[in-house]
Amino acid sequence: MSKYIIAITGASGSIYGKKIVELLLHLGHEVHLIVSKTGMQVLSHELLISYECFIKEFNVSSNFHVELEDDFFSPVASGSFKTSGMVILPCSMGTLGKIAGGSSDNLIIRAADVCLKEKRKLIICPRETPYNGIHLKNMLALNDAGACIAPVSPGFYNFPKTLDDIINHHCSRVLDLLEIENQNAKRWGQTDD
Ligand SMILES: Cc1cc2nc3c(=O)[nH]c(=O)nc-3n(C[C@H](O)[C@H](O)[C@H](O)COP(=O)(O)O)c2cc1C
């Protein structure tokens, strides 16, 4: 069992964040979830569920921990709390820019900063279109600092039939990036049995 930090920000696509939490818990991992204040609002809007009900669904697992965006006393604020990595899914351009700027002024940005300084995996899944030059420069800076930029960008080569197929495909790629063995989505070259 490994520990992972998951952050859900105020970009569109909180359903992806929900799925990655479900998958990590299902695979027996420990999840520390941080949802930004705008992330809570966008999540309620897109998933038609309050933040409190969203959290309640996961709270049945002893491996699930909620961290607050303004709590710098959280374990994930320190490099001495060992984790196997962090995923920001979906990541807003605001959070992405702040991580690139090194502001560390909320727990998501601080935890990401910790992952970079400790050379741990940091998977950032931006969601915006189109990108402006500032977004692109920030992404390049983060890539150069050691983060992996994995945009939410559906592929259609495996003929997804449902929204769940599309979400699973991205989350499966994120698990791959974390080096977590999974058979969550059909792979290229894999035949139907
Ligand atoms: C419904 C809704 C959808 C949004 N979608 C995006 C988006 O896809 N990408 C983005 O960068 N910002 C998006 N925003 C704007 C961010 O929520 C806003 O910039 C916010 O300050 C981000 O803060 P956070 O990164 O702390 O969550 C959206 C806002 C709303 C209300």
The ligand as a MOL file (V3000), in Angstrom:
LIG
                    3D

  0  0  0     0  0            999 V3000
M  V30 BEGIN CTAB
M  V30 COUNTS 31 33 0 0 0
M  V30 BEGIN ATOM
M  V30 1 C -18.0060 25.9310 -13.9030 0
M  V30 2 C -16.5800 26.4000 -13.9710 0
M  V30 3 C -15.6990 25.7570 -14.8110 0
M  V30 4 C -14.3580 26.1730 -14.8870 0
M  V30 5 N -13.5140 25.5050 -15.7250 0
M  V30 6 C -12.2230 25.8600 -15.7680 0
M  V30 7 C -11.3160 25.1010 -16.5690 0
M  V30 8 O -11.6820 24.1280 -17.2350 0
M  V30 9 N -10.0000 25.4350 -16.5200 0
M  V30 10 C -9.5400 26.4780 -15.7500 0
M  V30 11 O -8.3410 26.7180 -15.7510 0
M  V30 12 N -10.3860 27.2190 -14.9940 0
M  V30 13 C -11.7070 26.9290 -14.9710 0
M  V30 14 N -12.5760 27.6510 -14.1790 0
M  V30 15 C -12.0470 28.8010 -13.4410 0
M  V30 16 C -11.3760 28.4100 -12.1290 0
M  V30 17 O -12.3000 27.7520 -11.2860 0
M  V30 18 C -10.8160 29.6560 -11.4290 0
M  V30 19 O -9.7530 30.1920 -12.1980 0
M  V30 20 C -10.3700 29.4120 -10.0140 0
M  V30 21 O -9.7950 30.5800 -9.4900 0
M  V30 22 C -9.3680 28.2830 -9.9080 0
M  V30 23 O -8.9930 28.1700 -8.5560 0
M  V30 24 P -8.3000 26.8600 -7.9920 0
M  V30 25 O -7.2000 26.5280 -8.9220 0
M  V30 26 O -7.8300 27.2730 -6.6340 0
M  V30 27 O -9.3530 25.8190 -7.9090 0
M  V30 28 C -13.9180 27.2700 -14.0950 0
M  V30 29 C -14.8170 27.8920 -13.2260 0
M  V30 30 C -16.1310 27.4790 -13.1860 0
M  V30 31 C -17.0870 28.1800 -12.2460 0
M  V30 END ATOM
M  V30 BEGIN BOND
M  V30 1 1 1 2
M  V30 2 1 2 3
M  V30 3 2 2 30
M  V30 4 2 3 4
M  V30 5 1 4 5
M  V30 6 1 4 28
M  V30 7 2 5 6
M  V30 8 1 6 7
M  V30 9 1 6 13
M  V30 10 2 7 8
M  V30 11 1 7 9
M  V30 12 1 9 10
M  V30 13 2 10 11
M  V30 14 1 10 12
M  V30 15 2 12 13
M  V30 16 1 13 14
M  V30 17 1 14 15
M  V30 18 1 14 28
M  V30 19 1 15 16
M  V30 20 1 16 17
M  V30 21 1 16 18
M  V30 22 1 18 19
M  V30 23 1 18 20
M  V30 24 1 20 21
M  V30 25 1 20 22
M  V30 26 1 22 23
M  V30 27 1 23 24
M  V30 28 2 24 25
M  V30 29 1 24 26
M  V30 30 1 24 27
M  V30 31 2 28 29
M  V30 32 1 29 30
M  V30 33 1 30 31
M  V30 END BOND
M  V30 END CTAB
M  END
